[in-house]
Amino acid sequence: MAGHSKWANIQHRKGRQDEKRGKIWTRIIREITVAARAGGADLGTNPRLRLAVERAKAANMPADRIKYNIDKASGTLEGVHYEEIRYEGYGIGGAAILVDTMTDNKVRTVAEVRHAFAKLGGNMGAEGSVAFQFKHCGQLIFAPGTNEDKVMEVALEAGAEDVITDDDGAIEVLTAYPDFEAVKNALEAAGLKPEMADVTMRAENPIELTGEDAVRMQKLLDALEDLDDVQEIYHNAEIDTPDL
């Protein structure tokens, strides 16, 4: 099955995340805190916490720092209470945007998110206004040149829902949320290491933005990304800018 070209967008996003590496630990710690508080400190029975710990290790967070934050969240130590809030809105050209936050002050957070949208050409939407355009799923992406037949065989055997070859040769494996770990483990055991693997909100109907619209959209996404309480941003824009 053919799909849109998104490899350049993925590489672009990874580059920008690397530039902001100083904020990554803070966001991972918040995710560990919420995951441990919601599902307990046992990695064996808490898949969300397992994924958060994997992210922490990938970001070179020390093991004792990881354990400290799990203990703090699960009640062994006192900690700040974070609340998860998702905001929805529209970007340039009507692009759909989801903004996932973790905050200890939702009045502050909603004001900051609303200000970023308004200042840079977007609009906050009501709950449910754009969420229907996204699917909660596991997503694994392999670089162009990866053996497509092998990816498809292993992924589908392990329970993947779909394997999509994008126009630029990148391969995208989609799974139901509960099957993400099993599919990821099977692919890695077969020697197939994805460039990106995560549980995400995948846009169902991407729209392409070019020229000035692409530049304005990127500025809006950067402003939202820079907010301290923002954990993840999902959108359906395929951004074609000169620096991609």
CORDA-V111751 format. One record per residue. N is the residue number from 1. RES is the residue in three letters. SS is DSSP state (A for helix, B for strand, O for the rest). PSI is psi in whole degrees, -180 to 180 (* if undefined). OMEGA is omega in whole degrees, -180 to 180 (* if undefined). Layout:
n->N res->RES ss->SS psi->PSI omega->OMEGA
n->N res->RES ss->SS psi->PSI omega->OMEGA
This chain:
n->1 res->MET ss->O psi->129 omega->-179
n->2 res->ALA ss->B psi->152 omega->179
n->3 res->GLY ss->B psi->-179 omega->178
n->4 res->HIS ss->O psi->158 omega->176
n->5 res->SER ss->O psi->119 omega->-178
n->6 res->LYS ss->O psi->4 omega->-177
n->7 res->TRP ss->A psi->-46 omega->-179
n->8 res->ALA ss->A psi->-39 omega->179
n->9 res->ASN ss->A psi->-38 omega->180
n->10 res->ILE ss->A psi->-46 omega->180
n->11 res->GLN ss->A psi->-38 omega->179
n->12 res->HIS ss->A psi->-45 omega->-180
n->13 res->ARG ss->A psi->-42 omega->179
n->14 res->LYS ss->A psi->-39 omega->179
n->15 res->GLY ss->A psi->-42 omega->179
n->16 res->ARG ss->A psi->-36 omega->177
n->17 res->GLN ss->A psi->-39 omega->178
n->18 res->ASP ss->A psi->-36 omega->179
n->19 res->GLU ss->A psi->-27 omega->-177
n->20 res->LYS ss->O psi->31 omega->-174
n->21 res->ARG ss->A psi->-28 omega->-179
n->22 res->GLY ss->A psi->-25 omega->-180
n->23 res->LYS ss->A psi->-12 omega->-174
n->24 res->ILE ss->A psi->-45 omega->-179
n->25 res->TRP ss->A psi->-42 omega->-180
n->26 res->THR ss->A psi->-44 omega->-178
n->27 res->ARG ss->A psi->-39 omega->178
n->28 res->ILE ss->A psi->-42 omega->179
n->29 res->ILE ss->A psi->-41 omega->178
n->30 res->ARG ss->A psi->-41 omega->180
n->31 res->GLU ss->A psi->-42 omega->176
n->32 res->ILE ss->A psi->-44 omega->-178
n->33 res->THR ss->A psi->-50 omega->-178
n->34 res->VAL ss->A psi->-42 omega->-179
n->35 res->ALA ss->A psi->-43 omega->-180
n->36 res->ALA ss->A psi->-39 omega->-180
n->37 res->ARG ss->A psi->-36 omega->-177
n->38 res->ALA ss->A psi->-38 omega->-172
n->39 res->GLY ss->A psi->5 omega->179
n->40 res->GLY ss->O psi->169 omega->-173
n->41 res->ALA ss->O psi->-3 omega->-178
n->42 res->ASP ss->O psi->112 omega->-180
n->43 res->LEU ss->O psi->-30 omega->-177
n->44 res->GLY ss->O psi->-26 omega->-178
n->45 res->THR ss->O psi->5 omega->-177
n->46 res->ASN ss->O psi->89 omega->-176
n->47 res->PRO ss->A psi->-32 omega->179
n->48 res->ARG ss->A psi->-40 omega->178
n->49 res->LEU ss->A psi->-39 omega->177
n->50 res->ARG ss->A psi->-44 omega->180
n->51 res->LEU ss->A psi->-40 omega->179
n->52 res->ALA ss->A psi->-40 omega->179
n->53 res->VAL ss->A psi->-38 omega->175
n->54 res->GLU ss->A psi->-43 omega->178
n->55 res->ARG ss->A psi->-40 omega->180
n->56 res->ALA ss->A psi->-44 omega->179
n->57 res->LYS ss->A psi->-40 omega->179
n->58 res->ALA ss->A psi->-28 omega->179
n->59 res->ALA ss->O psi->11 omega->177
n->60 res->ASN ss->O psi->34 omega->175
n->61 res->MET ss->O psi->132 omega->-179
n->62 res->PRO ss->O psi->147 omega->-177
n->63 res->ALA ss->A psi->-38 omega->-179
n->64 res->ASP ss->A psi->-31 omega->176
n->65 res->ARG ss->A psi->-40 omega->178
n->66 res->ILE ss->A psi->-49 omega->-179
n->67 res->LYS ss->A psi->-42 omega->-180
n->68 res->TYR ss->A psi->-44 omega->-177
n->69 res->ASN ss->A psi->-32 omega->174
n->70 res->ILE ss->A psi->-46 omega->180
n->71 res->ASP ss->A psi->-41 omega->-179
n->72 res->LYS ss->A psi->-43 omega->-177
n->73 res->ALA ss->A psi->-34 omega->-175
n->74 res->SER ss->O psi->4 omega->173
n->75 res->GLY ss->O psi->-9 omega->178
n->76 res->THR ss->O psi->-33 omega->177
n->77 res->LEU ss->O psi->154 omega->177
n->78 res->GLU ss->O psi->144 omega->179
n->79 res->GLY ss->O psi->174 omega->178
n->80 res->VAL ss->O psi->144 omega->177
n->81 res->HIS ss->O psi->120 omega->177
n->82 res->TYR ss->O psi->142 omega->177
n->83 res->GLU ss->B psi->135 omega->178
n->84 res->GLU ss->B psi->128 omega->178
n->85 res->ILE ss->B psi->133 omega->176
n->86 res->ARG ss->B psi->131 omega->175
n->87 res->TYR ss->B psi->148 omega->-179
n->88 res->GLU ss->B psi->150 omega->-180
n->89 res->GLY ss->B psi->-177 omega->-179
n->90 res->TYR ss->B psi->137 omega->176
n->91 res->GLY ss->O psi->-154 omega->-179
n->92 res->ILE ss->A psi->138 omega->180
n->93 res->GLY ss->A psi->19 omega->-180
n->94 res->GLY ss->A psi->14 omega->179
n->95 res->ALA ss->O psi->141 omega->-179
n->96 res->ALA ss->B psi->137 omega->-179
n->97 res->ILE ss->B psi->133 omega->170
n->98 res->LEU ss->B psi->134 omega->180
n->99 res->VAL ss->B psi->110 omega->178
n->100 res->ASP ss->B psi->128 omega->-179
n->101 res->THR ss->B psi->159 omega->167
n->102 res->MET ss->B psi->124 omega->-172
n->103 res->THR ss->B psi->152 omega->171
n->104 res->ASP ss->O psi->8 omega->179
n->105 res->ASN ss->O psi->89 omega->-173
n->106 res->LYS ss->A psi->-23 omega->176
n->107 res->VAL ss->A psi->-45 omega->177
n->108 res->ARG ss->A psi->-45 omega->-174
n->109 res->THR ss->A psi->-47 omega->-179
n->110 res->VAL ss->A psi->-35 omega->178
n->111 res->ALA ss->A psi->-43 omega->-179
n->112 res->GLU ss->A psi->-41 omega->179
n->113 res->VAL ss->A psi->-45 omega->179
n->114 res->ARG ss->A psi->-41 omega->-179
n->115 res->HIS ss->A psi->-42 omega->179
n->116 res->ALA ss->A psi->-45 omega->177
n->117 res->PHE ss->A psi->-51 omega->-174
n->118 res->ALA ss->A psi->-40 omega->-176
n->119 res->LYS ss->A psi->-30 omega->-171
n->120 res->LEU ss->O psi->29 omega->168
n->121 res->GLY ss->O psi->11 omega->178
n->122 res->GLY ss->O psi->-176 omega->178
n->123 res->ASN ss->B psi->133 omega->172
n->124 res->MET ss->B psi->142 omega->178
n->125 res->GLY ss->B psi->168 omega->177
n->126 res->ALA ss->O psi->163 omega->177
n->127 res->GLU ss->O psi->128 omega->-179
n->128 res->GLY ss->O psi->-2 omega->-175
n->129 res->SER ss->O psi->-32 omega->179
n->130 res->VAL ss->O psi->-10 omega->-175
n->131 res->ALA ss->A psi->-29 omega->-179
n->132 res->PHE ss->A psi->-14 omega->-180
n->133 res->GLN ss->A psi->4 omega->-178
n->134 res->PHE ss->B psi->153 omega->178
n->135 res->LYS ss->B psi->129 omega->177
n->136 res->HIS ss->B psi->115 omega->-174
n->137 res->CYS ss->B psi->169 omega->170
n->138 res->GLY ss->B psi->143 omega->-178
n->139 res->GLN ss->B psi->127 omega->176
n->140 res->LEU ss->B psi->131 omega->-177
n->141 res->ILE ss->B psi->130 omega->-179
n->142 res->PHE ss->B psi->145 omega->-176
n->143 res->ALA ss->O psi->152 omega->173
n->144 res->PRO ss->O psi->139 omega->-178
n->145 res->GLY ss->O psi->-13 omega->176
n->146 res->THR ss->O psi->146 omega->-178
n->147 res->ASN ss->O psi->104 omega->-174
n->148 res->GLU ss->A psi->-43 omega->-178
n->149 res->ASP ss->A psi->-41 omega->-179
n->150 res->LYS ss->A psi->-43 omega->177
n->151 res->VAL ss->A psi->-47 omega->-178
n->152 res->MET ss->A psi->-45 omega->-178
n->153 res->GLU ss->A psi->-50 omega->-177
n->154 res->VAL ss->A psi->-44 omega->-176
n->155 res->ALA ss->A psi->-48 omega->-177
n->156 res->LEU ss->A psi->-36 omega->177
n->157 res->GLU ss->A psi->-33 omega->-178
n->158 res->ALA ss->A psi->-6 omega->176
n->159 res->GLY ss->O psi->13 omega->177
n->160 res->ALA ss->O psi->150 omega->179
n->161 res->GLU ss->O psi->-34 omega->-175
n->162 res->ASP ss->B psi->153 omega->173
n->163 res->VAL ss->B psi->123 omega->-173
n->164 res->ILE ss->B psi->129 omega->173
n->165 res->THR ss->B psi->119 omega->-179
n->166 res->ASP ss->B psi->167 omega->-176
n->167 res->ASP ss->O psi->-28 omega->-178
n->168 res->ASP ss->O psi->6 omega->176
n->169 res->GLY ss->O psi->-10 omega->176
n->170 res->ALA ss->O psi->149 omega->-178
n->171 res->ILE ss->B psi->129 omega->-176
n->172 res->GLU ss->B psi->125 omega->178
n->173 res->VAL ss->B psi->128 omega->-179
n->174 res->LEU ss->B psi->139 omega->180
n->175 res->THR ss->B psi->159 omega->166
n->176 res->ALA ss->O psi->151 omega->-177
n->177 res->TYR ss->A psi->-46 omega->-177
n->178 res->PRO ss->A psi->-19 omega->-176
n->179 res->ASP ss->A psi->-2 omega->-172
n->180 res->PHE ss->A psi->-50 omega->-176
n->181 res->GLU ss->A psi->-43 omega->-179
n->182 res->ALA ss->A psi->-43 omega->180
n->183 res->VAL ss->A psi->-44 omega->179
n->184 res->LYS ss->A psi->-46 omega->-179
n->185 res->ASN ss->A psi->-39 omega->-180
n->186 res->ALA ss->A psi->-42 omega->180
n->187 res->LEU ss->A psi->-43 omega->-180
n->188 res->GLU ss->A psi->-35 omega->178
n->189 res->ALA ss->A psi->-27 omega->179
n->190 res->ALA ss->O psi->7 omega->179
n->191 res->GLY ss->O psi->17 omega->-179
n->192 res->LEU ss->O psi->101 omega->-176
n->193 res->LYS ss->O psi->120 omega->-179
n->194 res->PRO ss->O psi->151 omega->173
n->195 res->GLU ss->O psi->-31 omega->179
n->196 res->MET ss->B psi->136 omega->179
n->197 res->ALA ss->B psi->122 omega->-177
n->198 res->ASP ss->B psi->164 omega->168
n->199 res->VAL ss->B psi->130 omega->-169
n->200 res->THR ss->B psi->175 omega->168
n->201 res->MET ss->B psi->104 omega->-173
n->202 res->ARG ss->B psi->129 omega->179
n->203 res->ALA ss->B psi->132 omega->-178
n->204 res->GLU ss->O psi->-31 omega->-175
n->205 res->ASN ss->O psi->82 omega->-178
n->206 res->PRO ss->O psi->149 omega->173
n->207 res->ILE ss->B psi->143 omega->-177
n->208 res->GLU ss->B psi->133 omega->176
n->209 res->LEU ss->B psi->133 omega->-180
n->210 res->THR ss->B psi->170 omega->174
n->211 res->GLY ss->A psi->-138 omega->-177
n->212 res->GLU ss->A psi->-35 omega->178
n->213 res->ASP ss->A psi->-40 omega->179
n->214 res->ALA ss->A psi->-42 omega->-180
n->215 res->VAL ss->A psi->-44 omega->-179
n->216 res->ARG ss->A psi->-39 omega->180
n->217 res->MET ss->A psi->-42 omega->180
n->218 res->GLN ss->A psi->-38 omega->178
n->219 res->LYS ss->A psi->-40 omega->178
n->220 res->LEU ss->A psi->-46 omega->180
n->221 res->LEU ss->A psi->-39 omega->179
n->222 res->ASP ss->A psi->-41 omega->-180
n->223 res->ALA ss->A psi->-41 omega->177
n->224 res->LEU ss->A psi->-42 omega->180
n->225 res->GLU ss->A psi->-33 omega->-177
n->226 res->ASP ss->O psi->-13 omega->-180
n->227 res->LEU ss->O psi->135 omega->-174
n->228 res->ASP ss->O psi->-34 omega->-174
n->229 res->ASP ss->O psi->-6 omega->-177
n->230 res->VAL ss->B psi->128 omega->178
n->231 res->GLN ss->B psi->-51 omega->-177
n->232 res->GLU ss->B psi->149 omega->174
n->233 res->ILE ss->B psi->130 omega->176
n->234 res->TYR ss->B psi->142 omega->179
n->235 res->HIS ss->B psi->166 omega->-178
n->236 res->ASN ss->O psi->18 omega->180
n->237 res->ALA ss->B psi->130 omega->169
n->238 res->GLU ss->B psi->108 omega->-168
n->239 res->ILE ss->B psi->119 omega->179
n->240 res->ASP ss->B psi->95 omega->179
n->241 res->THR ss->O psi->159 omega->-174
n->242 res->PRO ss->O psi->-26 omega->-176
n->243 res->ASP ss->O psi->4 omega->177
n->244 res->LEU ss->O psi->* omega->*
